[in-house]
């Protein structure tokens, strides 16, 4: 406690130099924490968005669309397989929605009742697609709340009629449900580039195209089942049933999602390492100010040694000063990062991934850097000869 008391006293004596050094450390810690938090947040946001789009499953599609047999029978066959938990056909196209004499673009998805479980479609009003809608090719659809707000300035437009046009073919559909468009960070950042969505039975979608097949089937495999094994088994059985070899292929979207996450993580590590360079520069600042401090306090050190202070006492005092500057700067930098994260959340709506282990690691690293760069000036002070120090002017 005596050592810490004298360390605080000495730092207050040289406030200007101390504050400049502390600011340098704070900036270094702030940059490392902010970059790391942004990387972790970006990875989490992208992971969640891809999961909502079905990127935690595999897709089955035909290698040659002209020979594709991905129809209602193939979908039923996939669902009966032991490796499959959920399966939903999907065909997409861009279309035009006409309501109340207004025309807008939308991404049209032809699917069935199981799509809600795979793509995490959240119902806000009305109902989801039913098996009866699929079997009867009903003229019904789901729209997201963004489209509902655009045309009616409210979310609940269940029962309204819309005219959906795909490739020049128009058809009147009834809105039976409104789903959440999820005002997430990705949508907040992308703005108008993310289109509105319209979901309708894939059998109804086939009425636009005149084909009885679908583009692909999204499959969520059972837990504890290897996706590669499951994908190979599904495509193999479908190819045999169609009478062709290697007609179907699968793509592991979960692996693609993990690959994207790895890339983001690598970029984050590189940027954080660049930011960590500023901590080393701050360490040099600590060394410089401590060397200057040794020169300014040479006579004081001599007096302390003359009245019984040991080399260990002097060494501990100077190291404590270095540690306190590093710790103070680290805490200020960490507080600034938390404040920035709070401001971003309040203004943009993005919730930063602030991990306590990351904060502790960076603060500990900063303190270690401060102590390491404080060793040399501390040794200089501890090794001063009392006689020479007392004669120093």
C-alpha positions as CSV (number, residue, x, y, z in Angstrom):
1,X,0.0,0.0,0.0
2,X,2.9,2.3,0.7
3,X,4.3,1.6,-2.7
4,X,1.0,2.3,-4.4
5,X,0.5,5.5,-2.4
6,X,3.9,6.9,-3.5
7,X,3.2,5.8,-7.1
8,X,-0.1,7.7,-7.2
9,X,1.6,10.7,-5.6
10,X,4.4,10.7,-8.2
11,X,2.0,10.4,-11.1
12,X,-0.1,13.4,-9.8
13,X,3.1,15.4,-9.7
14,X,3.6,15.1,-13.5
15,X,0.0,15.3,-14.6
16,X,0.5,16.5,-18.1
17,X,3.0,13.8,-19.1
18,X,1.0,11.2,-17.3
19,X,-2.3,12.2,-19.0
20,X,-0.7,12.1,-22.5
21,X,0.7,8.6,-21.9
22,X,-2.6,7.4,-20.4
23,X,-4.5,8.8,-23.4
24,X,-2.1,6.9,-25.8
25,X,-2.8,3.6,-23.9
26,X,-6.5,4.3,-23.8
27,X,-6.6,4.8,-27.6
28,X,-4.7,1.6,-28.2
29,X,-7.0,-0.4,-25.9
30,X,-10.1,1.3,-27.4
31,X,-9.1,0.4,-31.0
32,X,-8.3,-3.2,-30.2
33,X,-11.6,-3.7,-28.3
34,X,-13.7,-1.9,-30.8
35,X,-12.2,-3.8,-33.8
36,X,-12.6,-7.1,-32.0
37,X,-16.2,-6.3,-30.9
38,X,-17.2,-5.2,-34.4
39,X,-15.8,-8.4,-35.9
40,X,-17.6,-10.5,-33.3
41,X,-20.8,-8.6,-33.9
42,X,-20.6,-8.8,-37.7
43,X,-20.0,-12.5,-37.4
44,X,-23.0,-13.0,-35.1
45,X,-25.3,-10.9,-37.3
46,X,-24.3,-12.6,-40.5
47,X,-24.6,-16.0,-38.8
48,X,-28.1,-15.2,-37.6
49,X,-29.3,-13.8,-40.9
50,X,-28.0,-16.8,-42.8
51,X,-29.6,-19.1,-40.4
52,X,-33.0,-17.4,-40.9
53,X,-32.5,-17.8,-44.7
54,X,-32.0,-21.6,-44.2
55,X,-28.2,-21.6,-44.2
56,X,-28.0,-24.2,-41.4
57,X,-29.2,-27.0,-43.7
58,X,-28.4,-28.5,-47.1
59,X,-30.0,-28.0,-50.5
60,X,-30.8,-30.6,-53.0
61,X,-30.9,-29.6,-56.7
62,X,-30.5,-31.2,-60.1
63,X,-27.2,-31.1,-62.0
64,X,-29.2,-30.9,-65.2
65,X,-32.5,-29.0,-64.8
66,X,-33.8,-30.4,-68.1
67,X,-33.7,-33.9,-66.5
68,X,-34.9,-32.8,-63.0
69,X,-37.5,-34.9,-61.3
70,X,-37.7,-32.6,-58.2
71,X,-41.5,-32.7,-57.9
72,X,-44.0,-33.4,-55.2
73,X,-43.1,-37.1,-55.3
74,X,-39.4,-36.4,-54.8
75,X,-40.1,-34.0,-51.9
76,X,-42.3,-36.7,-50.2
77,X,-39.5,-39.3,-50.8
78,X,-36.9,-37.0,-49.1
79,X,-39.2,-36.5,-46.1
80,X,-39.5,-40.2,-45.6
81,X,-35.7,-40.7,-45.3
82,X,-34.3,-41.4,-41.8
83,X,-31.7,-38.7,-42.1
84,X,-34.2,-35.9,-42.7
85,X,-35.9,-33.8,-40.0
86,X,-37.5,-31.2,-42.3
87,X,-37.7,-30.7,-46.0
88,X,-39.2,-27.8,-48.0
89,X,-39.2,-27.2,-51.7
90,X,-38.2,-23.7,-52.9
91,X,-38.5,-21.9,-56.2
92,X,-37.8,-18.2,-56.4
93,X,-38.3,-15.4,-58.9
94,X,-38.7,-11.6,-58.9
95,X,-42.2,-10.4,-59.5
96,X,-44.4,-7.3,-59.3
97,X,-47.1,-6.8,-56.7
98,X,-50.0,-4.6,-57.5
99,X,-52.3,-3.4,-54.7
100,X,-54.4,-0.2,-54.5
101,X,-53.2,0.8,-57.9
102,X,-49.6,0.8,-56.6
103,X,-46.9,-1.4,-58.1
104,X,-43.8,-2.7,-56.4
105,X,-41.1,-5.3,-56.8
106,X,-40.9,-8.3,-54.5
107,X,-39.0,-11.6,-54.2
108,X,-41.5,-14.4,-54.7
109,X,-40.9,-17.7,-53.0
110,X,-42.8,-20.8,-53.9
111,X,-42.6,-23.3,-51.0
112,X,-44.8,-25.3,-48.6
113,X,-45.8,-25.5,-44.9
114,X,-42.4,-26.7,-43.7
115,X,-40.5,-23.6,-44.9
116,X,-41.5,-21.8,-41.7
117,X,-39.4,-24.3,-39.7
118,X,-36.4,-24.1,-41.9
119,X,-36.3,-20.4,-42.7
120,X,-37.6,-19.3,-39.3
121,X,-40.6,-17.4,-40.7
122,X,-42.3,-15.6,-37.8
123,X,-46.0,-15.1,-38.2
124,X,-47.5,-11.7,-37.1
125,X,-51.0,-11.9,-38.4
126,X,-53.3,-14.5,-39.9
127,X,-51.9,-18.0,-40.6
128,X,-49.1,-19.8,-42.4
129,X,-49.4,-22.0,-45.4
130,X,-51.3,-25.3,-44.9
131,X,-51.0,-28.7,-46.6
132,X,-54.4,-28.1,-48.1
133,X,-53.1,-24.9,-49.8
134,X,-50.3,-27.0,-51.4
135,X,-52.5,-29.9,-52.5
136,X,-55.2,-27.6,-54.1
137,X,-52.7,-25.0,-55.5
138,X,-54.7,-22.3,-53.7
139,X,-54.5,-18.7,-54.7
140,X,-53.2,-17.6,-51.3
141,X,-50.0,-16.0,-50.2
142,X,-48.0,-14.6,-47.2
143,X,-46.5,-11.2,-47.3
144,X,-44.0,-9.6,-45.0
145,X,-44.8,-6.6,-42.9
146,X,-42.6,-4.3,-45.0
147,X,-44.9,-4.9,-48.0
148,X,-48.0,-4.4,-45.8
149,X,-46.7,-1.1,-44.5
150,X,-45.8,0.1,-48.0
151,X,-49.3,-0.4,-49.3
152,X,-51.6,0.0,-46.3
153,X,-49.5,1.7,-43.6
154,X,-50.3,-1.1,-41.2
155,X,-49.2,-4.7,-40.5
156,X,-52.5,-6.5,-40.6
157,X,-53.7,-6.8,-44.2
158,X,-55.1,-10.4,-43.9
159,X,-57.9,-10.9,-46.4
160,X,-56.7,-8.3,-48.8
161,X,-56.2,-9.1,-52.5
162,X,-53.1,-8.5,-54.5
163,X,-52.2,-9.0,-58.2
164,X,-48.9,-10.9,-58.5
165,X,-47.1,-10.9,-61.9
166,X,-44.2,-13.2,-62.7
167,X,-42.7,-13.3,-66.2
168,X,-45.8,-11.6,-67.6
169,X,-48.3,-14.0,-66.0
170,X,-50.6,-12.3,-63.5
171,X,-52.8,-13.9,-60.9
172,X,-55.1,-12.6,-58.1
173,X,-54.0,-13.9,-54.7
174,X,-55.5,-13.5,-51.2
175,X,-53.3,-12.5,-48.3
176,X,-53.8,-15.1,-45.6
177,X,-50.9,-14.1,-43.4
178,X,-48.4,-11.4,-42.6
179,X,-44.9,-12.4,-41.5
180,X,-42.1,-10.5,-39.8
181,X,-39.6,-9.0,-42.1
182,X,-37.3,-8.9,-39.1
183,X,-36.0,-5.3,-38.7
184,X,-32.5,-6.7,-38.0
185,X,-29.1,-5.1,-38.3
186,X,-28.6,-6.4,-41.8
187,X,-31.9,-4.9,-43.0
188,X,-31.2,-1.6,-41.2
189,X,-27.8,-1.4,-43.0
190,X,-29.0,-2.5,-46.4
191,X,-32.2,-0.5,-46.4
192,X,-34.1,-0.6,-49.7
193,X,-31.7,-3.1,-51.2
194,X,-33.5,-5.9,-49.2
195,X,-36.7,-6.6,-51.1
196,X,-40.1,-7.4,-49.8
197,X,-41.1,-11.1,-49.7
198,X,-44.2,-12.9,-50.9
199,X,-44.6,-16.6,-50.0
200,X,-47.1,-18.8,-51.9
201,X,-47.6,-22.5,-52.3
202,X,-45.1,-24.0,-54.7
203,X,-47.9,-25.7,-56.6
204,X,-49.4,-22.2,-57.2
205,X,-46.0,-20.9,-58.2
206,X,-45.8,-23.8,-60.8
207,X,-49.0,-22.4,-62.4
208,X,-46.9,-19.4,-63.4
209,X,-44.1,-21.4,-64.9
210,X,-46.1,-24.3,-66.3
211,X,-43.6,-26.8,-64.8
212,X,-44.3,-29.4,-62.1
213,X,-40.7,-29.3,-60.7
214,X,-39.0,-27.0,-58.2
215,X,-35.6,-25.4,-58.3
216,X,-34.3,-27.0,-55.1
217,X,-35.3,-28.6,-51.8
218,X,-34.0,-27.3,-48.5
219,X,-33.3,-30.1,-46.1
220,X,-32.6,-30.0,-42.3
221,X,-31.0,-33.2,-41.3
222,X,-31.6,-34.9,-38.0
223,X,-29.4,-33.9,-35.0
224,X,-26.2,-35.9,-34.7
225,X,-26.3,-36.7,-38.4
226,X,-23.4,-35.8,-40.6
227,X,-24.5,-33.4,-43.3
228,X,-22.1,-34.8,-45.9
229,X,-23.3,-38.3,-45.3
230,X,-26.9,-37.3,-45.4
231,X,-26.5,-35.3,-48.5
232,X,-24.8,-38.1,-50.4
233,X,-27.5,-40.6,-49.3
234,X,-30.3,-38.3,-50.4
235,X,-28.9,-37.4,-53.8
236,X,-28.0,-41.1,-54.4
237,X,-31.5,-42.4,-53.7
238,X,-33.1,-39.6,-55.8
239,X,-30.8,-40.3,-58.7
240,X,-31.6,-44.0,-58.6
241,X,-35.3,-43.3,-58.4
242,X,-35.0,-41.0,-61.5
243,X,-33.0,-43.6,-63.4
244,X,-29.9,-41.4,-63.8
245,X,-26.5,-41.5,-62.2
246,X,-25.3,-38.4,-60.4
247,X,-28.4,-36.5,-61.5
248,X,-28.7,-34.6,-58.2
249,X,-26.2,-32.7,-56.1
250,X,-26.3,-31.3,-52.7
251,X,-24.7,-28.2,-51.1
252,X,-23.9,-27.9,-47.5
253,X,-25.0,-24.3,-46.6
254,X,-23.9,-24.7,-43.0
255,X,-20.3,-25.3,-44.2
256,X,-20.6,-22.1,-46.4
257,X,-21.8,-20.2,-43.3
258,X,-18.9,-21.5,-41.3
259,X,-16.5,-20.5,-44.0
260,X,-17.8,-17.0,-44.1
261,X,-17.5,-16.9,-40.3
262,X,-13.9,-18.0,-40.5
263,X,-13.0,-15.3,-43.0
264,X,-14.6,-12.6,-40.9
265,X,-12.8,-13.9,-37.8
266,X,-9.4,-13.9,-39.7
267,X,-9.9,-10.3,-40.9
268,X,-10.8,-9.3,-37.3
269,X,-7.7,-10.9,-35.9
270,X,-5.5,-9.1,-38.4
271,X,-7.1,-5.7,-37.8
272,X,-6.9,-6.2,-34.0
273,X,-3.2,-7.1,-34.3
274,X,-2.7,-3.9,-36.2
275,X,-4.5,-2.0,-33.4
276,X,-2.4,-3.8,-30.9
277,X,0.7,-2.1,-32.4
278,X,-0.5,1.2,-30.8
279,X,-0.3,-0.5,-27.4
280,X,3.4,-1.2,-28.0
281,X,3.9,2.4,-29.0
282,X,2.1,3.4,-25.8
283,X,4.6,1.1,-24.0
284,X,7.4,3.1,-25.5
285,X,5.8,6.2,-24.2
286,X,5.7,4.8,-20.7
287,X,9.4,4.0,-21.0
288,X,10.2,7.5,-22.1
289,X,8.2,9.2,-19.4
290,X,9.7,7.0,-16.7
291,X,13.3,7.6,-17.9
292,X,12.6,11.3,-17.7
293,X,11.1,10.8,-14.3
294,X,14.3,9.0,-13.1
295,X,16.3,12.0,-14.2
296,X,14.0,14.5,-12.5
297,X,13.9,12.5,-9.3
298,X,17.5,11.5,-9.1
299,X,18.2,13.5,-5.9
300,X,14.9,12.3,-4.4
301,X,16.0,8.7,-5.1
302,X,19.3,9.4,-3.4
303,X,17.6,10.7,-0.3
304,X,15.3,7.7,-0.1
305,X,18.3,5.3,-0.4
306,X,20.2,7.3,2.2
307,X,17.4,6.8,4.8
308,X,17.1,3.1,4.2
309,X,15.2,2.4,0.9
310,X,16.5,-0.7,-0.8
311,X,16.8,-1.3,-4.6
312,X,13.7,-3.5,-4.3
313,X,11.7,-0.6,-2.8
314,X,12.8,1.8,-5.6
315,X,12.2,-0.9,-8.3
316,X,8.7,-1.6,-7.0
317,X,7.8,2.1,-6.8
318,X,8.7,2.7,-10.5
319,X,7.0,-0.5,-11.7
320,X,3.9,0.4,-9.8
321,X,3.8,3.8,-11.6
322,X,4.1,2.0,-15.0
323,X,1.4,-0.5,-14.0
324,X,-1.0,2.3,-12.8
325,X,-0.6,4.3,-16.0
326,X,-1.3,1.1,-18.1
327,X,-4.3,0.1,-15.9
328,X,-5.8,3.6,-15.9
329,X,-5.4,3.9,-19.7
330,X,-6.9,0.4,-20.2
331,X,-9.9,1.2,-18.1
332,X,-10.6,4.4,-19.9
333,X,-10.2,2.7,-23.3
334,X,-12.6,-0.1,-22.2
335,X,-15.1,2.4,-20.9
336,X,-15.0,4.3,-24.1
337,X,-15.6,1.1,-26.1
338,X,-18.7,0.3,-23.9
339,X,-19.9,3.9,-24.4
340,X,-19.5,3.6,-28.2
341,X,-21.4,0.3,-28.2
342,X,-24.2,1.9,-26.3
343,X,-24.4,4.8,-28.6
344,X,-24.4,2.6,-31.7
345,X,-27.2,0.5,-30.1
346,X,-29.3,3.5,-29.4
347,X,-28.9,5.1,-32.8
348,X,-28.6,2.2,-35.2
349,X,-30.0,-0.7,-33.2
350,X,-27.0,-2.9,-33.6
351,X,-26.2,-4.8,-30.3
352,X,-22.4,-5.2,-30.0
353,X,-21.0,-8.5,-28.8
354,X,-19.0,-7.3,-25.8
355,X,-17.2,-10.3,-24.3
356,X,-15.9,-10.0,-20.8
357,X,-13.0,-12.4,-21.5
358,X,-11.9,-10.2,-24.4
359,X,-11.9,-7.1,-22.2
360,X,-9.9,-8.8,-19.5
361,X,-7.4,-10.2,-21.9
362,X,-6.8,-6.8,-23.6
363,X,-6.5,-5.0,-20.2
364,X,-4.1,-7.7,-18.9
365,X,-2.0,-7.4,-22.1
366,X,-1.9,-3.7,-21.8
367,X,-0.8,-3.9,-18.1
368,X,1.9,-6.5,-19.0
369,X,3.2,-4.1,-21.8
370,X,3.3,-1.3,-19.3
371,X,5.3,-3.3,-16.7
372,X,7.7,-4.6,-19.4
373,X,8.5,-1.2,-20.7
374,X,8.7,0.1,-17.2
375,X,11.4,-2.4,-16.1
376,X,14.3,-0.6,-17.8
377,X,13.7,2.9,-16.2
378,X,12.9,1.2,-12.9
379,X,16.3,-0.7,-12.9
380,X,18.0,2.6,-13.7
381,X,16.4,4.2,-10.7
382,X,17.1,1.2,-8.4
383,X,20.8,1.0,-9.4
384,X,21.6,4.7,-8.7
385,X,24.4,5.2,-6.2
386,X,23.1,7.1,-3.2
387,X,26.2,9.4,-3.1
388,X,26.0,10.3,-6.8
389,X,22.3,10.8,-6.5
390,X,22.6,13.2,-3.6
391,X,25.3,15.2,-5.5
392,X,23.1,15.4,-8.6
393,X,21.8,18.9,-9.4
